[in-house]
Amino acid sequence: MGRLARSRMGKGFSSQDRPVVEEALRKVGMWDRRGTPIGKLSGGQRQRVLIARALVTEPEMLFLDEPTAKVDPEFENNIYDFLKELNRQATIMTITHDVGVISRYVKSVACVNRTLIYHEEPRITQEMLDMAYECPVDLVAHGIPHRVLPHHEKN
């Protein structure tokens, strides 16, 4: 569907479309499921197909809101490596709450909480989190015990 522009609706795919679609489905690891109806796919598989659909439009910029939501663990481990590779072709803007993971992959960071706080550096600092959330924030790695913060007053 990503290859069918409004002007081409009802006209089908061209010979140039098929290799682009195959490449996108292979990139997201869904080529082997190409004949499966979308309703029969898991949530993570659907997410991967939707990313492929966006890729076949050959975008200059790609906006992704929580790209790892509902993605199966096997793809979640690879998605940011995949996006880093894709970033050679397109600008990628990702919205995520998983700042611990994403910080290894970004070129710049913008934190948003009613105010935009932009940093050109490719790292997330405690100061940035404190400015964005206006209260103490701890970064917690999955599976590692974390600290419960004491009661605090919002400034």
Biotite code that builds the C-alpha atoms (Angstrom):
import biotite.structure as struc

atoms = struc.array([
    struc.Atom([0.000, 0.000, 0.000], chain_id="A", res_id=1, res_name="MET", atom_name="CA", element="C"),
    struc.Atom([2.901, 2.358, 0.629], chain_id="A", res_id=2, res_name="GLY", atom_name="CA", element="C"),
    struc.Atom([3.714, 2.348, -3.092], chain_id="A", res_id=3, res_name="ARG", atom_name="CA", element="C"),
    struc.Atom([0.215, 3.262, -4.223], chain_id="A", res_id=4, res_name="LEU", atom_name="CA", element="C"),
    struc.Atom([-0.054, 7.041, -4.470], chain_id="A", res_id=5, res_name="ALA", atom_name="CA", element="C"),
    struc.Atom([-3.517, 8.566, -4.708], chain_id="A", res_id=6, res_name="ARG", atom_name="CA", element="C"),
    struc.Atom([-2.986, 9.173, -8.391], chain_id="A", res_id=7, res_name="SER", atom_name="CA", element="C"),
    struc.Atom([-2.288, 5.429, -8.899], chain_id="A", res_id=8, res_name="ARG", atom_name="CA", element="C"),
    struc.Atom([-5.181, 3.978, -6.883], chain_id="A", res_id=9, res_name="MET", atom_name="CA", element="C"),
    struc.Atom([-6.779, 1.148, -8.829], chain_id="A", res_id=10, res_name="GLY", atom_name="CA", element="C"),
    struc.Atom([-3.870, 0.889, -11.272], chain_id="A", res_id=11, res_name="LYS", atom_name="CA", element="C"),
    struc.Atom([-1.868, -1.733, -9.367], chain_id="A", res_id=12, res_name="GLY", atom_name="CA", element="C"),
    struc.Atom([1.851, -2.018, -8.861], chain_id="A", res_id=13, res_name="PHE", atom_name="CA", element="C"),
    struc.Atom([4.534, -1.224, -11.413], chain_id="A", res_id=14, res_name="SER", atom_name="CA", element="C"),
    struc.Atom([7.548, -3.387, -12.158], chain_id="A", res_id=15, res_name="SER", atom_name="CA", element="C"),
    struc.Atom([9.668, -0.950, -10.100], chain_id="A", res_id=16, res_name="GLN", atom_name="CA", element="C"),
    struc.Atom([7.482, -1.466, -7.015], chain_id="A", res_id=17, res_name="ASP", atom_name="CA", element="C"),
    struc.Atom([8.084, -5.142, -6.358], chain_id="A", res_id=18, res_name="ARG", atom_name="CA", element="C"),
    struc.Atom([11.856, -5.010, -5.636], chain_id="A", res_id=19, res_name="PRO", atom_name="CA", element="C"),
    struc.Atom([11.366, -1.971, -3.356], chain_id="A", res_id=20, res_name="VAL", atom_name="CA", element="C"),
    struc.Atom([8.651, -3.790, -1.401], chain_id="A", res_id=21, res_name="VAL", atom_name="CA", element="C"),
    struc.Atom([10.747, -6.955, -1.144], chain_id="A", res_id=22, res_name="GLU", atom_name="CA", element="C"),
    struc.Atom([13.745, -5.008, 0.146], chain_id="A", res_id=23, res_name="GLU", atom_name="CA", element="C"),
    struc.Atom([11.642, -3.224, 2.795], chain_id="A", res_id=24, res_name="ALA", atom_name="CA", element="C"),
    struc.Atom([10.021, -6.461, 3.980], chain_id="A", res_id=25, res_name="LEU", atom_name="CA", element="C"),
    struc.Atom([13.415, -8.142, 4.160], chain_id="A", res_id=26, res_name="ARG", atom_name="CA", element="C"),
    struc.Atom([14.816, -5.207, 6.166], chain_id="A", res_id=27, res_name="LYS", atom_name="CA", element="C"),
    struc.Atom([12.158, -5.633, 8.822], chain_id="A", res_id=28, res_name="VAL", atom_name="CA", element="C"),
    struc.Atom([12.342, -9.434, 8.731], chain_id="A", res_id=29, res_name="GLY", atom_name="CA", element="C"),
    struc.Atom([8.859, -9.961, 7.308], chain_id="A", res_id=30, res_name="MET", atom_name="CA", element="C"),
    struc.Atom([9.532, -11.230, 3.772], chain_id="A", res_id=31, res_name="TRP", atom_name="CA", element="C"),
    struc.Atom([8.751, -14.799, 4.770], chain_id="A", res_id=32, res_name="ASP", atom_name="CA", element="C"),
    struc.Atom([5.301, -13.656, 6.001], chain_id="A", res_id=33, res_name="ARG", atom_name="CA", element="C"),
    struc.Atom([4.421, -11.665, 2.846], chain_id="A", res_id=34, res_name="ARG", atom_name="CA", element="C"),
    struc.Atom([1.377, -13.794, 2.046], chain_id="A", res_id=35, res_name="GLY", atom_name="CA", element="C"),
    struc.Atom([-0.093, -13.680, 5.549], chain_id="A", res_id=36, res_name="THR", atom_name="CA", element="C"),
    struc.Atom([-3.172, -11.480, 5.988], chain_id="A", res_id=37, res_name="PRO", atom_name="CA", element="C"),
    struc.Atom([-2.356, -8.560, 8.302], chain_id="A", res_id=38, res_name="ILE", atom_name="CA", element="C"),
    struc.Atom([-5.102, -9.617, 10.708], chain_id="A", res_id=39, res_name="GLY", atom_name="CA", element="C"),
    struc.Atom([-3.285, -12.911, 11.284], chain_id="A", res_id=40, res_name="LYS", atom_name="CA", element="C"),
    struc.Atom([-0.013, -11.203, 12.310], chain_id="A", res_id=41, res_name="LEU", atom_name="CA", element="C"),
    struc.Atom([1.005, -10.534, 15.908], chain_id="A", res_id=42, res_name="SER", atom_name="CA", element="C"),
    struc.Atom([1.103, -6.937, 17.132], chain_id="A", res_id=43, res_name="GLY", atom_name="CA", element="C"),
    struc.Atom([4.871, -6.821, 16.718], chain_id="A", res_id=44, res_name="GLY", atom_name="CA", element="C"),
    struc.Atom([4.709, -8.271, 13.224], chain_id="A", res_id=45, res_name="GLN", atom_name="CA", element="C"),
    struc.Atom([2.103, -5.664, 12.264], chain_id="A", res_id=46, res_name="ARG", atom_name="CA", element="C"),
    struc.Atom([4.379, -2.940, 13.615], chain_id="A", res_id=47, res_name="GLN", atom_name="CA", element="C"),
    struc.Atom([7.204, -4.262, 11.429], chain_id="A", res_id=48, res_name="ARG", atom_name="CA", element="C"),
    struc.Atom([4.939, -4.334, 8.357], chain_id="A", res_id=49, res_name="VAL", atom_name="CA", element="C"),
    struc.Atom([3.858, -0.752, 9.038], chain_id="A", res_id=50, res_name="LEU", atom_name="CA", element="C"),
    struc.Atom([7.490, 0.328, 9.229], chain_id="A", res_id=51, res_name="ILE", atom_name="CA", element="C"),
    struc.Atom([8.104, -1.433, 5.892], chain_id="A", res_id=52, res_name="ALA", atom_name="CA", element="C"),
    struc.Atom([5.072, 0.332, 4.399], chain_id="A", res_id=53, res_name="ARG", atom_name="CA", element="C"),
    struc.Atom([6.586, 3.664, 5.430], chain_id="A", res_id=54, res_name="ALA", atom_name="CA", element="C"),
    struc.Atom([9.996, 2.677, 4.018], chain_id="A", res_id=55, res_name="LEU", atom_name="CA", element="C"),
    struc.Atom([8.669, 1.881, 0.546], chain_id="A", res_id=56, res_name="VAL", atom_name="CA", element="C"),
    struc.Atom([7.644, 5.517, 0.127], chain_id="A", res_id=57, res_name="THR", atom_name="CA", element="C"),
    struc.Atom([11.397, 6.256, 0.231], chain_id="A", res_id=58, res_name="GLU", atom_name="CA", element="C"),
    struc.Atom([10.924, 9.080, 2.742], chain_id="A", res_id=59, res_name="PRO", atom_name="CA", element="C"),
    struc.Atom([13.442, 11.823, 3.432], chain_id="A", res_id=60, res_name="GLU", atom_name="CA", element="C"),
    struc.Atom([12.178, 11.951, 7.017], chain_id="A", res_id=61, res_name="MET", atom_name="CA", element="C"),
    struc.Atom([10.573, 9.223, 9.085], chain_id="A", res_id=62, res_name="LEU", atom_name="CA", element="C"),
    struc.Atom([8.616, 9.927, 12.282], chain_id="A", res_id=63, res_name="PHE", atom_name="CA", element="C"),
    struc.Atom([8.229, 6.947, 14.622], chain_id="A", res_id=64, res_name="LEU", atom_name="CA", element="C"),
    struc.Atom([6.148, 7.029, 17.796], chain_id="A", res_id=65, res_name="ASP", atom_name="CA", element="C"),
    struc.Atom([7.305, 4.293, 20.188], chain_id="A", res_id=66, res_name="GLU", atom_name="CA", element="C"),
    struc.Atom([8.646, 2.040, 17.397], chain_id="A", res_id=67, res_name="PRO", atom_name="CA", element="C"),
    struc.Atom([9.279, -0.836, 19.804], chain_id="A", res_id=68, res_name="THR", atom_name="CA", element="C"),
    struc.Atom([5.681, -0.923, 21.089], chain_id="A", res_id=69, res_name="ALA", atom_name="CA", element="C"),
    struc.Atom([4.237, -4.422, 20.653], chain_id="A", res_id=70, res_name="LYS", atom_name="CA", element="C"),
    struc.Atom([7.354, -5.530, 18.764], chain_id="A", res_id=71, res_name="VAL", atom_name="CA", element="C"),
    struc.Atom([8.466, -9.078, 19.440], chain_id="A", res_id=72, res_name="ASP", atom_name="CA", element="C"),
    struc.Atom([11.656, -9.379, 21.534], chain_id="A", res_id=73, res_name="PRO", atom_name="CA", element="C"),
    struc.Atom([13.727, -10.673, 18.597], chain_id="A", res_id=74, res_name="GLU", atom_name="CA", element="C"),
    struc.Atom([13.037, -7.517, 16.575], chain_id="A", res_id=75, res_name="PHE", atom_name="CA", element="C"),
    struc.Atom([13.133, -5.144, 19.564], chain_id="A", res_id=76, res_name="GLU", atom_name="CA", element="C"),
    struc.Atom([16.782, -6.048, 20.090], chain_id="A", res_id=77, res_name="ASN", atom_name="CA", element="C"),
    struc.Atom([17.585, -5.123, 16.497], chain_id="A", res_id=78, res_name="ASN", atom_name="CA", element="C"),
    struc.Atom([15.250, -2.217, 15.767], chain_id="A", res_id=79, res_name="ILE", atom_name="CA", element="C"),
    struc.Atom([17.586, 0.547, 16.852], chain_id="A", res_id=80, res_name="TYR", atom_name="CA", element="C"),
    struc.Atom([20.501, -0.960, 14.909], chain_id="A", res_id=81, res_name="ASP", atom_name="CA", element="C"),
    struc.Atom([18.129, -1.144, 11.949], chain_id="A", res_id=82, res_name="PHE", atom_name="CA", element="C"),
    struc.Atom([17.077, 2.500, 12.402], chain_id="A", res_id=83, res_name="LEU", atom_name="CA", element="C"),
    struc.Atom([20.708, 3.594, 12.738], chain_id="A", res_id=84, res_name="LYS", atom_name="CA", element="C"),
    struc.Atom([21.432, 1.980, 9.370], chain_id="A", res_id=85, res_name="GLU", atom_name="CA", element="C"),
    struc.Atom([18.295, 3.520, 7.872], chain_id="A", res_id=86, res_name="LEU", atom_name="CA", element="C"),
    struc.Atom([19.409, 6.913, 9.179], chain_id="A", res_id=87, res_name="ASN", atom_name="CA", element="C"),
    struc.Atom([22.018, 6.957, 6.406], chain_id="A", res_id=88, res_name="ARG", atom_name="CA", element="C"),
    struc.Atom([19.142, 7.384, 3.925], chain_id="A", res_id=89, res_name="GLN", atom_name="CA", element="C"),
    struc.Atom([16.595, 9.387, 5.896], chain_id="A", res_id=90, res_name="ALA", atom_name="CA", element="C"),
    struc.Atom([16.286, 11.645, 8.907], chain_id="A", res_id=91, res_name="THR", atom_name="CA", element="C"),
    struc.Atom([14.563, 9.747, 11.696], chain_id="A", res_id=92, res_name="ILE", atom_name="CA", element="C"),
    struc.Atom([12.648, 11.313, 14.555], chain_id="A", res_id=93, res_name="MET", atom_name="CA", element="C"),
    struc.Atom([11.680, 8.844, 17.246], chain_id="A", res_id=94, res_name="THR", atom_name="CA", element="C"),
    struc.Atom([9.408, 9.397, 20.198], chain_id="A", res_id=95, res_name="ILE", atom_name="CA", element="C"),
    struc.Atom([10.214, 7.034, 23.035], chain_id="A", res_id=96, res_name="THR", atom_name="CA", element="C"),
    struc.Atom([10.174, 6.739, 26.790], chain_id="A", res_id=97, res_name="HIS", atom_name="CA", element="C"),
    struc.Atom([12.994, 4.186, 26.659], chain_id="A", res_id=98, res_name="ASP", atom_name="CA", element="C"),
    struc.Atom([15.743, 6.805, 27.031], chain_id="A", res_id=99, res_name="VAL", atom_name="CA", element="C"),
    struc.Atom([18.279, 4.347, 28.384], chain_id="A", res_id=100, res_name="GLY", atom_name="CA", element="C"),
    struc.Atom([18.272, 2.323, 25.163], chain_id="A", res_id=101, res_name="VAL", atom_name="CA", element="C"),
    struc.Atom([17.847, 5.105, 22.623], chain_id="A", res_id=102, res_name="ILE", atom_name="CA", element="C"),
    struc.Atom([20.712, 7.195, 24.031], chain_id="A", res_id=103, res_name="SER", atom_name="CA", element="C"),
    struc.Atom([23.237, 4.816, 22.434], chain_id="A", res_id=104, res_name="ARG", atom_name="CA", element="C"),
    struc.Atom([21.899, 5.554, 18.952], chain_id="A", res_id=105, res_name="TYR", atom_name="CA", element="C"),
    struc.Atom([20.904, 9.198, 18.677], chain_id="A", res_id=106, res_name="VAL", atom_name="CA", element="C"),
    struc.Atom([22.639, 12.155, 17.050], chain_id="A", res_id=107, res_name="LYS", atom_name="CA", element="C"),
    struc.Atom([20.726, 14.730, 19.067], chain_id="A", res_id=108, res_name="SER", atom_name="CA", element="C"),
    struc.Atom([18.071, 14.747, 21.777], chain_id="A", res_id=109, res_name="VAL", atom_name="CA", element="C"),
    struc.Atom([14.924, 16.751, 22.399], chain_id="A", res_id=110, res_name="ALA", atom_name="CA", element="C"),
    struc.Atom([13.057, 16.273, 25.660], chain_id="A", res_id=111, res_name="CYS", atom_name="CA", element="C"),
    struc.Atom([9.447, 17.422, 25.710], chain_id="A", res_id=112, res_name="VAL", atom_name="CA", element="C"),
    struc.Atom([7.230, 17.996, 28.730], chain_id="A", res_id=113, res_name="ASN", atom_name="CA", element="C"),
    struc.Atom([5.143, 21.069, 27.915], chain_id="A", res_id=114, res_name="ARG", atom_name="CA", element="C"),
    struc.Atom([8.462, 22.662, 26.920], chain_id="A", res_id=115, res_name="THR", atom_name="CA", element="C"),
    struc.Atom([10.955, 21.621, 24.258], chain_id="A", res_id=116, res_name="LEU", atom_name="CA", element="C"),
    struc.Atom([14.486, 21.154, 25.526], chain_id="A", res_id=117, res_name="ILE", atom_name="CA", element="C"),
    struc.Atom([16.852, 20.478, 22.630], chain_id="A", res_id=118, res_name="TYR", atom_name="CA", element="C"),
    struc.Atom([20.438, 19.251, 22.893], chain_id="A", res_id=119, res_name="HIS", atom_name="CA", element="C"),
    struc.Atom([22.681, 18.813, 19.889], chain_id="A", res_id=120, res_name="GLU", atom_name="CA", element="C"),
    struc.Atom([24.779, 16.250, 21.703], chain_id="A", res_id=121, res_name="GLU", atom_name="CA", element="C"),
    struc.Atom([24.051, 12.558, 21.230], chain_id="A", res_id=122, res_name="PRO", atom_name="CA", element="C"),
    struc.Atom([23.605, 11.748, 24.908], chain_id="A", res_id=123, res_name="ARG", atom_name="CA", element="C"),
    struc.Atom([21.028, 12.067, 27.610], chain_id="A", res_id=124, res_name="ILE", atom_name="CA", element="C"),
    struc.Atom([22.227, 13.570, 30.864], chain_id="A", res_id=125, res_name="THR", atom_name="CA", element="C"),
    struc.Atom([20.646, 13.736, 34.301], chain_id="A", res_id=126, res_name="GLN", atom_name="CA", element="C"),
    struc.Atom([20.468, 17.532, 33.915], chain_id="A", res_id=127, res_name="GLU", atom_name="CA", element="C"),
    struc.Atom([18.386, 17.164, 30.744], chain_id="A", res_id=128, res_name="MET", atom_name="CA", element="C"),
    struc.Atom([15.971, 14.806, 32.476], chain_id="A", res_id=129, res_name="LEU", atom_name="CA", element="C"),
    struc.Atom([15.671, 17.105, 35.485], chain_id="A", res_id=130, res_name="ASP", atom_name="CA", element="C"),
    struc.Atom([14.929, 20.080, 33.199], chain_id="A", res_id=131, res_name="MET", atom_name="CA", element="C"),
    struc.Atom([12.356, 18.147, 31.179], chain_id="A", res_id=132, res_name="ALA", atom_name="CA", element="C"),
    struc.Atom([10.498, 16.482, 34.046], chain_id="A", res_id=133, res_name="TYR", atom_name="CA", element="C"),
    struc.Atom([10.989, 19.173, 36.703], chain_id="A", res_id=134, res_name="GLU", atom_name="CA", element="C"),
    struc.Atom([11.556, 16.562, 39.397], chain_id="A", res_id=135, res_name="CYS", atom_name="CA", element="C"),
    struc.Atom([14.153, 13.920, 40.244], chain_id="A", res_id=136, res_name="PRO", atom_name="CA", element="C"),
    struc.Atom([14.317, 11.131, 37.669], chain_id="A", res_id=137, res_name="VAL", atom_name="CA", element="C"),
    struc.Atom([16.368, 7.960, 37.807], chain_id="A", res_id=138, res_name="ASP", atom_name="CA", element="C"),
    struc.Atom([17.292, 5.984, 34.732], chain_id="A", res_id=139, res_name="LEU", atom_name="CA", element="C"),
    struc.Atom([16.425, 2.369, 35.309], chain_id="A", res_id=140, res_name="VAL", atom_name="CA", element="C"),
    struc.Atom([17.844, -0.490, 33.294], chain_id="A", res_id=141, res_name="ALA", atom_name="CA", element="C"),
    struc.Atom([15.497, -3.403, 32.693], chain_id="A", res_id=142, res_name="HIS", atom_name="CA", element="C"),
    struc.Atom([16.021, -6.205, 35.166], chain_id="A", res_id=143, res_name="GLY", atom_name="CA", element="C"),
    struc.Atom([18.213, -4.175, 37.528], chain_id="A", res_id=144, res_name="ILE", atom_name="CA", element="C"),
    struc.Atom([16.861, -3.134, 40.946], chain_id="A", res_id=145, res_name="PRO", atom_name="CA", element="C"),
    struc.Atom([16.089, 0.554, 41.077], chain_id="A", res_id=146, res_name="HIS", atom_name="CA", element="C"),
    struc.Atom([15.834, 3.244, 43.687], chain_id="A", res_id=147, res_name="ARG", atom_name="CA", element="C"),
    struc.Atom([12.472, 4.575, 44.857], chain_id="A", res_id=148, res_name="VAL", atom_name="CA", element="C"),
    struc.Atom([12.662, 8.333, 45.053], chain_id="A", res_id=149, res_name="LEU", atom_name="CA", element="C"),
    struc.Atom([11.664, 10.111, 48.263], chain_id="A", res_id=150, res_name="PRO", atom_name="CA", element="C"),
    struc.Atom([8.705, 12.505, 48.240], chain_id="A", res_id=151, res_name="HIS", atom_name="CA", element="C"),
    struc.Atom([9.635, 15.794, 46.582], chain_id="A", res_id=152, res_name="HIS", atom_name="CA", element="C"),
    struc.Atom([8.024, 19.119, 45.868], chain_id="A", res_id=153, res_name="GLU", atom_name="CA", element="C"),
    struc.Atom([7.686, 20.348, 42.311], chain_id="A", res_id=154, res_name="LYS", atom_name="CA", element="C"),
    struc.Atom([9.607, 23.594, 41.789], chain_id="A", res_id=155, res_name="ASN", atom_name="CA", element="C"),
])
